Amino acid sequence: MVKEKQGLYRSADTGHGSRSSVKDHPIVRYRLPLLVVAHTLLFAGTYALAFLLRFDLSIPDHYYIAFCVTMPVIVTLKTVIFLATGQLHGWWRIVSFRDLIGIVHACVISFLAIASAGYFSNSISIPRSVLLFDAIFTLLFVGGLRSAWRLFFEFIRPRLVADRYRPAALVGLDDETVFLASQIQSHGRLPLRIVGLISIDNTNVTRKSIGGFNVLGHLSALESVVRNHDLRKILVHTELLPGKVMRELMESCKHLGVDLRIVPQFEHRMSGASRIPTREIDIEDLLRREPARLDLENIRDLIQGNTILVTGAGGSIGSEICRQLIAFRPGRLVLLGRGENRIYHIEKELQAIAPATELATMIADIRDRERMEEVFGHYKPDVVFHAAAHKHVPLMERNIGEAIVNNVIGTCNVVDASHRYNVAKFVMISSDKAVRPTSVMGATKRVAEMYVSIISSQSSTQFMSVRFGNVLGSAGSVVPLFKKQIEQGGPITVTDERMTRFFMTIPEASQLVLQAASMGKGGELFVLDMGKPIKIVDLARDMVRLSGLPEDAIEIVFSGIRPGEKLYEELADAHGDIRRTAHEKIMSVDRSEQDESSVRGLIDFLSSPATSEQDAREALLSLDGTSNQSIESSFARPK
């Protein structure tokens, strides 16, 4: 839940007494009569000053009589007009340009009313210059006094009671930041005194001030800025800084002992939405490393002008592979998927990006062997990217048969069709959960890897597999889940505080597939160098902070490890050596060779109608895939 005690979210009445006690104060109770008296005296003073200036401080006798006779009438008329136009109401300490415009209106109406009355009066004549001076002085004195009252509360009072106000600065010189600084400065009840603004880079630091606020320095010299101005709090609005810079600012503020607050933009605060307004998070913000930038130029010959088929083309990875492929101008791109809506959307998106590229959309299920034969026979693809799979670990624990049919049998169908129709290259998307699998999903991907490997040894097609870590932002991943939980005010659910995962972005994963296709010669198992694994709970905390909220504003609860999940993921098992390739971010895993009959025997056992889901699950989870004996023992046990 959101904790109201945090920073800028603190109640505005805290430390300032209740509203009832304010209303009972004598000054507040008799405020209007006091204002009428004060304005009456002010209007009398401006009228007298207008006469004195008109006659160089020496008023002739006949005009002095006119002054004395008209004074009560004019002062009363101006007081009534100011009262009728609402210019004797409101709190002066929050006077704004709108209030000054109201004063101008009241002064103009008063001038016109008095001038009209003088025009129709034959007994008393008032010089028109006096009326003009009177209107000008009224505007200057009334507006000036009210602005001075606000000036006192915004700039003088915080210095008189400095112990009640914390020196603060805002990051940025943009309009939104200046507007936010002005809001905070004029609020009065926030315990902050805006010292100035901090430039994001060196280019604008030559400016000494902007919007009435001093430019204190730039972020690269944050430590000296904090020390020189004794800053206690730094604020930044949600859309200003990229994730990497925001993370560096967080770390710097933590090191310097400065309280950092990320404030929603004005339009978000005013949106009236039913969710907590959060900063949009760039997925790369969460990586804690620089994204892998893969060299895609060497794949142009593989893609350009050829027929490329992508299974699971409507999914998170499959659709991104299609976006990456379209830049290399394939002769034909075949989008194959089971969900018609997702295939429709990716087709429309790609048509808008590259209208000249021929797109073929196929609503087909990889589990249907005859349909795969039909598709491959018709299009005869040159390269196949196989991204179709069931990937949700807990869901597959409850749907073992579907996991086997889709991830194993479906893969076999696509692999066999690729072999029969002489596809040049085939790349299968696998998972780091296939290493020492503890889940049905991971084990089915391991079996699919083994089948790809044995077919590769006997086919002219260059078959290879690519293992991914968790893909940030993909459908069903933790990032969309955490984002939704943050917007709803929490709690964020994390299975275990110790749980870690390797992470990569969707573009990284998709580029890896293309890179593997260009590098592979057949039989390889590729993995990406994804850096160090990240704690899921740290990812959750990062998302809270990067969303623009205090780190402990959203509660995190631990729900326990779900069936099939591991605390830690690995890139290779004990029998698979990882070695570098020609590309610094891509590694290859050496595996022991498997006997074709053993692998086919396991697949036949898993797909047999006579095999119960429980027997299939036991066979999958006893599989380590390191030797033919272990494969055979996983399904050849006595019943």
Stockholm file with secondary structure:
# STOCKHOLM 1.0

chainA/1-639         MVKEKQGLYRSADTGHGSRSSVKDHPIVRYRLPLLVVAHTLLFAGTYALAFLLRFDLSIPDHYYIAFCVTMPVIVTLKTVIFLATGQLHGWWRIVSFRDLIGIVHACVISFLAIASAGYFSNSISIPRSVLLFDAIFTLLFVGGLRSAWRLFFEFIRPRLVADRYRPAALVGLDDETVFLASQIQSHGRLPLRIVGLISIDNTNVTRKSIGGFNVLGHLSALESVVRNHDLRKILVHTELLPGKVMRELMESCKHLGVDLRIVPQFEHRMSGASRIPTREIDIEDLLRREPARLDLENIRDLIQGNTILVTGAGGSIGSEICRQLIAFRPGRLVLLGRGENRIYHIEKELQAIAPATELATMIADIRDRERMEEVFGHYKPDVVFHAAAHKHVPLMERNIGEAIVNNVIGTCNVVDASHRYNVAKFVMISSDKAVRPTSVMGATKRVAEMYVSIISSQSSTQFMSVRFGNVLGSAGSVVPLFKKQIEQGGPITVTDERMTRFFMTIPEASQLVLQAASMGKGGELFVLDMGKPIKIVDLARDMVRLSGLPEDAIEIVFSGIRPGEKLYEELADAHGDIRRTAHEKIMSVDRSEQDESSVRGLIDFLSSPATSEQDAREALLSLDGTSNQSIESSFARPK
#=GR chainA/1-639 SS CCCTTSGGGSCTTTTSCCHHHHHTSHHHHTHHHHHHHHHHHHHHHHHHHHHHHHTTTCCCHHHHHHHHHHHHHHHHHHHHHHHHTTTTCSCGGGCCHHHHHHHHHHHHHHHHHHHHHHHTCSSCCCCHHHHHHHHHHHHHHHHHHHHHHHHIIIIIHHHHTGGGSEEEEEECCSHHHHHHHHHHHHHCSSSEEEEEEEESSSTTTTCCEETTEEEEEEGGGHHHHHHHHTCCEEEEETTSSCHHHHHHHHHHHHHHTCEEEEECCHHHHTSCCSSCCCCCCCGGGGSSSCCCCCCCGGGHHHHBTSEEEEETTTSHHHHHHHHHHHTTCBSEEEEEESCHHHHHHHHHHHHHHCTTSEEEEEECCTTCHHHHHHHHHHHCCSEEEECCCCCCHHHHHSCHHHHIIIIIIHHHHHHHHHHHTTCSEEEEEEEGGGSSCCSHHHHHHHHHHHHHHHHHTTCSSEEEEEEECEEETCTTSHHHHHHHHHHTTCCEEESCTTCEECEEEHHHHHHHHHHHHHHCCSSCEEEECCCSCEEHHHHHHHHHHHTTSCTTSSCEEECCCCTTCCSSCCSSCTTCCEEECSSTTEEEECCCCCCHHHHHHHHHHHHCTTSCHHHHHHHHHTCCCSCHHHHHHHHCCCC
#=GC SS_cons         CCCTTSGGGSCTTTTSCCHHHHHTSHHHHTHHHHHHHHHHHHHHHHHHHHHHHHTTTCCCHHHHHHHHHHHHHHHHHHHHHHHHTTTTCSCGGGCCHHHHHHHHHHHHHHHHHHHHHHHTCSSCCCCHHHHHHHHHHHHHHHHHHHHHHHHIIIIIHHHHTGGGSEEEEEECCSHHHHHHHHHHHHHCSSSEEEEEEEESSSTTTTCCEETTEEEEEEGGGHHHHHHHHTCCEEEEETTSSCHHHHHHHHHHHHHHTCEEEEECCHHHHTSCCSSCCCCCCCGGGGSSSCCCCCCCGGGHHHHBTSEEEEETTTSHHHHHHHHHHHTTCBSEEEEEESCHHHHHHHHHHHHHHCTTSEEEEEECCTTCHHHHHHHHHHHCCSEEEECCCCCCHHHHHSCHHHHIIIIIIHHHHHHHHHHHTTCSEEEEEEEGGGSSCCSHHHHHHHHHHHHHHHHHTTCSSEEEEEEECEEETCTTSHHHHHHHHHHTTCCEEESCTTCEECEEEHHHHHHHHHHHHHHCCSSCEEEECCCSCEEHHHHHHHHHHHTTSCTTSSCEEECCCCTTCCSSCCSSCTTCCEEECSSTTEEEECCCCCCHHHHHHHHHHHHCTTSCHHHHHHHHHTCCCSCHHHHHHHHCCCC
//
